[in-house]
């Protein structure tokens, strides 16, 4: 929970270990799920992992879009060796912003992590392609 969910390299190195520990925890906690404190904590951990995977998926998509937008401008923005533009960038941005809103609404307890991943990813994409989303001014661009 305390790690930076927007740090791609950290996730590449750490997620396999988190998944192994979560699998182990799922097995160990089964006999104690009837206890209110244990059941509630485990439910919170399950929700955290679900939110993490949702955020990671949307952020990966946003990173790919930003990369494609950068490559479309060519070598250092000169137009030399430019690749094709993403023709439906508005649709992608709108879809990501809608996902952001839905995840925030469904999981308000994880708002800081959702902001850290998807919110910041939308702000980065907005540097490449102008579009509107609910909290766009929170990032000052």
Beta strands, then each sheet from edge to edge (+ up, - down):
end
